[in-house]
C-alpha cells in the first residue's frame, strides 16, 4: 500500500510542478522557451523536486496514520 501512495504522491507532485512551471513561464514566448538555455537551469528541477516532495509527503502521511505501533 505504501508503494501505491508513493506513486500517487509522485504523480500528484509532478502535476503540481507542471502547474507551477506553467504559471512561472506564462509570459515567455515559444522562441524564448526553445532557445534560452538558462531557463533550463533555472526551472529544470522544479517539476522533479515537487514530484519527490509529493512522494515523500504521501509516504510520511501513510507512516504516520496507518502504521500500527
C-alpha positions, 0 to 999 in steps of 0.5 A: 500500500505504501508503494501505491501512495508513493506513486500517487504522491509522485504523480500528484507532485509532478502535476503540481510542478507542471502547474507551477512551471506553467504559471512561472513561464506564462509570459515567455514566448515559444522562441524564448522557451526553445532557445534560452538555455538558462531557463533550463537551469533555472526551472529544470528541477522544479517539476522533479523536486515537487514530484519527490516532495509529493512522494515523500509527503504521501509516504510520511502521511501513510507512516504516520496514520496507518502504521500500527505501533 
